[in-house]
Amino acid sequence: MCLPEPCPSTLVLKKATLGLGFVLFALCVAATKADPFSHEIVPFLEEHCYGCHDGDTGKPKGNFDLVSYYTTEDAKGDLDAMLHLRNALHYREMPPHSRDQPTLEARQTVIDWLNRNLFLQPTLGGGMHNPGPPQMRRLTRLEFNNTVRDLTGFDTDVFLFSERLMARRDYYDPSVERLPNELRIHIPEYGSKIPALLQLASLPGDNRAAHGFFNQGDGLNITPLLIKRYLAVASEIVKHEDFGRRARRLASLTGIQPVPSAPQVLRSNQGNDLHLATLNRDFAPVDNIETNASGNSDQTWLFRDQIAEAFDTGLGGTFQHVEKIGSQVPGKGGVIRAVFGRDQEKALLINPTDNLWLVDFSTAHETSPPANIANGSKGLKEFRLDFKLDGVPEDEGILNLGVVVLSRSKGAAGPVTLTARFASSDSISMTEEIGTGAGNDNTFFSWYAPPGDKIVGLEVDGSQFRGDYVLLDDLGIITGKVVAVEQRTPLSNTASKPTPISTSEKVDDHKAFSEFLQRAFRRPVSEVEVEPF
């Protein structure tokens, strides 16, 4: 059977249709190849995901079909699925550990693409919006404190606040460039004060934001009252009497001689032979002292006031007990290290010649519970305490010393002699009869160092005391500058004239201020920026 010849017009139509089909196919392929999702993400999915999540070959695991997402528009149309994919890759939940894992770079490339192209678009099919630039936020009060310290060079906090972990950080010894074998970090008891420029100033606490953070912008509200308070604290800082001397980084701008940095206080690594303590402000706070030793330099009430003033100015305090009550301090090599000073940069080192026992006796009523100093060996009631100051200027020494001898029950009584030793090898001794009864005859002893001298030790002689132990409590010291007699300033000429700054000491104001602005702006500054100041 012969078919009729096709019409030429029909052949042309068929060829045109076939050509158009090829063109459309080519355009589809080109469009697909040009699509970022198909080009960058699909190859990864084919290699690591389609084996379990291909809905075309059966039921995908977890009812999560990834084959249906082939272009960026497909992905934008189902953001929940893309979020699930991103999280599974981010938290290493997929691919399963039993399967071959993609490289870290390949995994991160997919995560970054999803974050950049889907979740940060201005508007998406799922209704998500670009959150925009980060919210402007103020400094928290901790950040404000740290910023002021960084700009000015203060070696203490500006004010007191609970966010600061009150721990000394002088356990690192730079001379050996390592930490001790046994690391002990002293944290003062809750409620105790830490060194600060403004002891009475403060800023309101910051609000908690999501997950308990204090430094998120949406939780750091700014009100006119709060701004006023920040400005008030800033004003108090610059008006403080010690601002010029303690702001070391501003000293070059003002020409004021800054307070020299405290020498590094080195801590011994003797393990259990080192006993840590902190000098306190209150001397004999229980107020159960019944007797003042004859020959005392001060009455109890006056010495209390002097100790409190010395503590506030960083020139003394009261040793009451160490961190670990009930411990023994060896007579050879044992050291009690009690820190004091505005920044706890100083230390009183107490080295006993014989063993000491830091213990709480039920037969005595302490003037500052819970512990006191006793002879470490039963019946050996003669011992000496050698004193040394660490982290202080060379001319600073102990000028005033006070201590309490506790009376005891169970028939313990008799004479006790205490002797203060001075650097000049002189000494002053006082003997008092200590009566029996817990707290019935607590006796206060005190000494002043002679002019030009300092106290370097305390000898205890209880050899005639009836009882196995002599108990000491509240050992208070007041330090100061040791001035030789020939150097003492006449009373008629106590006012000192300020020493003018020599020409060689004058600073380059322009250079100093440029360095300060660079620190404040956290970047190099140009001459144009410096000139207005």
C-alpha positions in Angstrom: 0.0 0.0 0.0 1.5 3.3 -1.0 1.0 6.3 1.2 0.6 9.7 -0.3 3.5 12.1 -0.3 3.3 14.5 2.7 2.5 18.0 1.9 5.5 20.3 2.0 3.8 22.6 4.5 3.3 19.6 6.8 7.0 18.8 6.7 7.9 22.3 7.5 5.5 22.3 10.5 6.9 19.1 11.8 10.5 20.3 11.5 9.6 23.6 13.2 7.9 21.7 16.1 10.9 19.5 16.6 13.3 22.4 16.5 11.2 24.3 19.0 11.2 21.3 21.3 15.0 21.1 21.2 15.2 24.8 21.9 12.8 24.6 24.8 14.7 21.6 26.2 18.0 23.4 25.9 16.6 26.4 27.6 15.3 24.3 30.5 18.6 22.6 30.8 20.5 25.9 30.7 18.1 27.4 33.3 18.5 24.4 35.5 22.3 24.5 35.3 22.2 28.2 36.0 20.1 27.8 39.2 22.4 28.0 42.3 20.5 25.4 44.3 20.7 22.9 41.4 24.3 23.7 40.8 25.7 23.9 44.4 23.3 21.9 46.6 21.7 19.2 44.5 25.1 17.4 43.8 25.7 17.2 47.6 22.2 15.8 48.2 22.6 13.3 45.4 25.8 12.0 47.0 24.9 12.0 50.7 21.1 12.3 51.0 19.1 10.8 48.2 19.9 7.3 49.2 17.5 7.5 52.1 15.3 10.5 51.2 14.3 9.8 47.6 10.5 9.8 47.3 10.6 8.6 43.7 12.0 5.2 44.5 9.8 4.5 47.6 8.9 5.8 51.0 11.7 8.1 52.1 13.0 7.7 55.6 11.4 10.0 58.2 8.9 11.0 55.5 11.5 13.6 54.4 11.7 13.7 50.6 14.5 15.8 49.2 14.2 14.9 45.5 11.3 17.3 45.1 13.6 20.3 45.8 15.6 21.0 42.6 15.7 24.7 42.3 16.1 27.7 44.5 12.4 28.5 44.1 11.5 25.0 45.2 13.6 25.5 48.3 12.1 28.9 49.1 8.7 27.4 48.9 9.3 25.1 51.8 11.5 26.8 54.4 10.6 24.4 57.1 12.1 21.5 55.2 15.2 23.6 54.4 15.6 24.5 58.1 15.3 20.8 59.0 18.0 20.1 56.4 20.3 22.8 57.7 20.0 21.8 61.3 20.6 18.1 60.5 23.8 19.1 58.8 24.8 21.6 61.4 24.4 19.3 64.4 26.0 16.3 62.5 22.8 14.3 62.7 22.9 13.5 59.0 24.3 11.6 57.2 24.1 8.8 59.8 27.5 7.9 61.3 27.3 4.5 59.6 27.4 6.2 56.2 30.2 7.9 54.4 30.6 11.5 55.8 31.1 14.6 53.7 34.1 16.7 54.2 33.8 19.5 56.7 34.2 22.0 53.9 31.5 20.5 51.8 29.1 20.3 54.8 29.8 23.9 55.8 29.4 25.1 52.2 25.8 23.8 52.1 25.0 25.3 55.5 26.4 28.7 54.5 24.5 28.7 51.2 21.2 27.9 53.0 21.8 30.6 55.6 22.9 33.2 53.0 20.3 32.6 50.3 17.2 31.4 52.2 17.2 32.6 55.7 18.6 36.1 55.2 16.5 37.1 52.2 14.5 40.4 52.6 11.2 38.5 52.0 10.6 34.8 51.4 7.6 32.7 50.5 7.4 31.5 54.0 6.8 35.1 55.4 10.3 35.4 57.1 11.8 38.9 57.0 15.3 40.2 57.2 15.9 41.2 60.9 18.0 44.1 59.6 21.2 45.4 61.3 22.0 44.5 64.9 20.1 46.5 67.5 22.0 49.4 69.0 22.9 48.6 72.6 24.4 50.3 75.5 27.2 48.9 77.8 26.2 46.7 80.7 27.5 48.0 84.0 30.2 45.3 83.9 31.3 46.5 80.4 31.1 50.1 81.5 33.4 49.3 84.5 35.9 47.4 82.3 35.9 50.1 79.6 36.7 52.8 82.1 39.5 50.7 83.6 40.9 50.0 80.1 40.9 53.7 79.1 42.2 55.1 82.4 44.4 52.4 83.7 42.7 51.9 87.1 44.0 48.9 88.9 40.7 48.3 90.7 37.1 48.2 89.7 35.2 51.5 89.5 32.4 50.4 91.9 31.0 47.3 93.6 28.7 44.9 91.7 27.7 41.3 92.1 28.7 40.2 88.6 32.4 40.3 89.5 33.7 37.0 90.8 35.6 38.0 93.9 38.7 35.9 93.4 42.3 36.9 93.8 44.4 36.2 90.6 47.9 36.4 92.1 48.4 32.7 92.0 50.5 32.9 88.8 54.2 33.4 89.4 55.7 35.1 86.4 59.3 34.5 87.6 58.9 30.7 86.9 56.2 31.1 84.1 54.0 28.4 85.4 51.2 27.7 88.0 52.0 26.0 91.3 51.5 22.2 91.5 48.7 22.8 94.0 46.4 25.7 92.8 44.4 27.5 95.4 42.1 30.4 94.4 41.0 32.4 97.4 37.4 33.7 97.1 36.3 36.1 100.0 33.1 35.3 101.7 29.8 36.5 100.3 29.1 40.1 101.3 32.7 41.1 101.8 33.8 44.2 99.9 36.4 44.2 97.1 38.7 47.1 96.3 36.9 49.8 94.2 37.5 53.4 93.4 33.9 54.4 94.4 32.8 52.2 97.3 29.4 53.8 97.6 28.5 54.4 93.9 26.7 51.9 91.7 24.6 51.4 88.6 21.3 49.6 88.3 21.5 45.9 87.5 21.0 44.9 83.9 17.9 43.0 82.8 18.2 39.4 81.7 17.4 38.6 78.1 16.9 35.3 76.4 18.7 32.3 78.0 19.8 34.4 80.9 22.2 36.7 79.1 22.7 40.2 80.3 24.4 41.7 77.2 21.8 41.2 74.5 20.6 44.4 72.9 16.9 43.7 73.2 17.3 43.5 77.0 19.5 46.6 77.4 16.9 49.3 77.5 17.9 53.0 77.7 15.9 55.5 79.6 16.6 59.2 80.4 17.0 58.3 84.1 19.5 55.6 83.3 21.6 57.9 81.1 21.5 60.4 83.9 22.8 57.8 86.3 25.6 56.8 84.0 26.7 60.4 83.6 26.5 60.9 87.4 28.9 57.9 88.0 31.2 59.2 85.3 31.3 62.6 87.1 32.1 60.9 90.4 35.0 59.1 88.7 36.7 62.2 87.3 36.1 64.2 90.5 37.6 61.5 92.8 40.5 62.8 94.8 42.8 60.0 93.6 41.6 60.1 89.9 44.7 61.8 88.6 47.2 59.6 90.4 45.4 56.3 89.9 44.4 56.8 86.2 47.9 55.8 85.0 47.1 56.0 81.3 45.9 59.6 81.7 48.9 60.6 83.7 50.8 61.6 80.6 48.0 63.9 79.6 47.7 65.7 83.0 51.4 65.7 84.0 50.4 64.2 87.4 52.8 61.6 88.8 50.8 58.3 88.8 50.7 55.9 91.8 53.5 53.4 91.0 52.3 50.0 90.2 52.4 47.7 93.2 55.2 45.2 93.0 54.2 41.7 91.9 53.4 39.7 95.0 55.0 36.3 94.7 53.4 33.4 96.2 55.3 30.4 97.6 54.7 27.0 96.1 55.4 25.2 99.3 52.1 23.3 99.2 50.6 22.6 102.6 53.3 24.8 104.3 51.5 27.9 102.9 48.4 29.1 104.7 46.2 31.8 103.1 44.3 34.5 104.9 42.9 38.0 104.4 43.2 40.8 106.9 39.9 42.1 108.1 38.6 45.6 109.0 37.1 44.8 112.5 39.4 44.2 115.5 37.8 42.1 118.2 34.2 42.5 116.9 32.7 40.4 119.7 33.8 43.2 122.2 34.5 40.9 125.1 38.0 42.3 126.1 38.0 42.7 129.8 41.6 43.9 130.5 44.1 46.3 128.9 47.7 45.3 129.6 49.6 47.9 131.6 52.0 49.6 129.3 49.7 49.4 126.3 50.3 52.0 123.6 46.5 52.3 123.0 43.2 51.6 124.6 41.0 48.9 122.9 38.5 51.4 121.5 41.2 53.6 120.1 43.0 50.7 118.5 39.8 49.5 116.9 39.2 52.9 115.3 42.8 53.1 114.1 42.7 49.5 112.5 39.4 50.3 110.7 40.9 53.5 109.3 44.2 51.7 108.3 42.1 49.0 106.5 40.1 51.6 104.6 43.3 53.3 103.4 45.2 50.0 102.6 47.6 50.3 105.5 46.7 47.4 107.7 44.0 45.1 109.1 43.3 42.3 111.5 44.5 38.7 111.1 41.8 36.4 112.6 42.0 33.0 110.9 43.1 31.2 107.8 41.0 29.6 105.2 41.4 26.1 106.6 40.6 26.1 110.3 42.2 23.3 112.4 45.4 23.2 110.4 48.9 23.2 111.7 51.6 25.7 110.6 55.0 24.1 110.8 57.7 26.0 112.7 60.2 25.4 110.0 59.2 26.6 106.6 55.5 27.2 107.5 54.1 30.6 106.4 50.8 32.4 106.9 50.2 34.8 104.1 47.5 37.3 104.9 46.7 39.8 102.1 45.6 43.4 102.6 45.6 46.8 100.8 43.1 48.5 98.6 43.7 46.0 95.9 44.9 43.2 98.1 48.3 43.8 96.6 50.1 43.6 99.9 50.7 40.7 102.3 51.6 40.1 105.9 53.9 37.0 106.1 53.9 35.3 109.5 56.6 32.8 110.0 56.5 30.9 113.4 59.7 29.5 115.0 57.7 26.6 116.4 54.5 24.8 115.3 51.3 26.7 115.5 47.7 25.4 115.7 44.9 27.4 114.2 42.0 26.0 116.1 38.7 26.7 117.8 38.9 25.9 121.6 35.6 25.3 123.4 37.2 26.4 126.6 37.6 30.0 125.4 35.4 32.7 124.1 37.0 34.3 121.1 37.0 38.0 120.3 36.5 37.1 116.7 35.2 33.5 116.1 35.8 30.9 114.9 39.5 30.3 115.4 42.6 31.5 117.3 46.4 31.0 117.3 47.8 28.4 119.8 51.1 26.6 120.3 51.1 23.6 118.1 52.9 21.3 120.6 51.1 20.5 123.8 52.8 22.2 126.8 55.3 24.0 124.6 54.1 27.5 125.4 57.1 29.6 124.2 57.2 30.6 120.5 58.0 33.5 118.3 56.2 35.0 115.2 58.4 36.7 112.7 56.7 39.3 110.5 57.5 40.4 107.0 55.6 42.6 104.5 55.4 41.6 100.9 54.4 43.8 98.0 55.0 47.1 99.8 57.5 50.0 99.2 60.9 49.5 100.8 60.2 52.2 103.4 56.9 50.8 104.6 56.9 48.8 107.8 54.7 47.8 110.8 54.3 50.8 113.1 51.6 49.5 115.4 50.7 46.0 116.7 47.9 44.8 118.8 46.8 41.3 119.9 44.4 39.6 122.4 45.3 36.8 124.8 42.3 34.7 125.6 41.4 33.5 129.1 40.3 29.8 129.4 38.2 27.7 131.7 39.1 24.5 133.5 41.7 26.2 135.8 43.9 27.6 133.0 45.5 30.8 134.4 48.8 32.5 135.1 51.2 35.1 133.8 51.8 35.5 130.0 54.6 37.7 128.7 54.4 39.2 125.2 57.4 40.9 123.6 57.4 43.1 120.5 60.7 43.0 118.6 61.9 45.8 116.4 64.2 46.0 113.4 66.8 47.9 115.5 67.0 44.7 117.8 65.3 46.6 120.6 62.2 45.1 122.2 59.3 46.0 124.6 57.9 43.3 126.9 54.6 43.3 128.9 53.5 40.7 131.4 49.9 40.2 132.5 48.2 37.7 134.9 45.5 36.0 132.9 42.6 34.9 135.1 40.6 31.7 134.6 37.2 31.4 133.0 36.2 31.4 129.3 36.2 35.1 128.2 36.4 36.4 131.8 39.8 37.9 131.4 40.5 38.4 127.7 43.5 40.8 127.7 44.5 43.3 125.0 48.2 44.1 124.3 49.5 46.8 122.0 52.8 48.5 120.9 54.0 51.4 118.9 57.4 51.2 117.1 59.9 53.9 118.2 60.5 56.7 115.7 62.6 55.5 112.8 62.0 51.8 113.7 59.4 49.1 112.8 58.0 45.9 114.4 59.4 42.7 113.0 58.2 40.0 115.4 56.2 39.0 118.5 57.5 36.6 121.2 55.1 34.7 123.4 56.2 33.3 126.8 53.5 31.3 128.6 55.9 29.0 130.4 54.3 30.0 133.8 50.8 29.8 132.5 48.8 26.8 134.0 47.3 25.1 131.0 48.7 23.3 127.9 48.0 26.0 125.4 48.3 29.8 125.2 45.6 31.3 122.9 46.0 34.5 120.8 43.3 36.2 118.9 42.9 39.2 116.6 46.4 40.1 115.6 46.1 43.6 114.2 48.8 45.6 112.4 49.0 49.2 111.1 51.7 50.0 108.5 53.2 53.2 107.4 56.4 54.9 106.2 59.4 54.4 108.4 61.0 57.8 108.7 64.5 58.0 110.2 64.7 60.5 113.2 67.0 62.8 111.3 64.7 62.8 108.3 61.5 63.6 110.2 59.9 66.9 109.0 59.7 69.6 111.7 56.1 70.3 112.8 56.5 73.9 111.8 57.2 73.0 108.2 54.8 70.2 107.5 53.3 71.8 104.4 55.2 70.6 101.3 55.5 72.6 98.1 54.6 70.9 94.9 57.7 69.9 92.9 57.6 71.5 89.4 57.9 69.3 86.4 61.3 69.7 84.8 61.7 70.5 81.1 63.0 67.0 80.5 59.9 65.5 82.1 57.4 67.5 80.1 55.3 65.3 77.8 54.4 65.7 74.2 50.7 66.5 74.7 49.8 65.9 71.0 51.4 62.5 70.9 50.0 61.5 74.3 46.5 62.5 73.3 46.8 60.8 69.9 47.7 57.5 71.7 44.7 57.9 74.0 42.3 58.5 71.2 43.6 55.5 69.3 42.9 53.4 72.4 39.5 54.9 72.8 38.4 54.4 69.2 40.1 51.0 68.9 41.7 52.0 65.6 44.4 54.4 64.2 43.4 58.0 64.3 44.3 60.7 61.8 45.6 64.2 62.5 42.2 65.6 61.4 40.5 63.7 64.1 43.0 64.7 66.8 43.0 68.4 65.9 39.5 69.3 67.4 40.6 68.1 70.8 
